[in-house]
Amino acid sequence: VRLVGSEMCIRDSAVGITVHNGTDTAGLAARAGSTLEGAGFTAVTVSPGVYSEETPTDSTVYYASEDKEAVAKAVAKELGISNVELSAEQASSNPIVVVLRS
């Protein structure tokens, strides 16, 4: 349990999270991964290289199943991302997958 602003935020910090850089900004995914680790998430994987898929066009946090929605929303909040979507297909490498766009 962690206090975020005036809200209590309960999260499963051990849920696997993969972060992809879908931009030309070197190190963006690594910085996002560090932000998540600093927020207490313990199973963050930064994918090497540039994410080559065309979708999504905006930064998005995907979660694999409904029971991971709260964690996905907490990840999105930490990274300032407004798009959070349920997609087992997109979140196949880990229960939570982040795609960063500019």
HELIX and SHEET records of a PDB file:
HELIX    1   1 LEU A   28  GLY A   38  1                                  11    
HELIX    2   2 GLU A   66  LYS A   68  5                                   3    
HELIX    3   3 GLU A   69  LEU A   79  1                                  11    
SHEET    1   A 2 ARG A   2  VAL A   4  0                                        
SHEET    2   A 2 GLU A   7  CYS A   9 -1                                        
SHEET    1   B 5 VAL A  44  VAL A  50  0                                        
SHEET    2   B 5 ILE A  17  ASN A  21  1                                        
SHEET    3   B 5 ILE A  96  LEU A 100  1                                        
SHEET    4   B 5 THR A  60  TYR A  63 -1                                        
SHEET    5   B 5 ASN A  83  LEU A  86  1                                        
END                                                                             
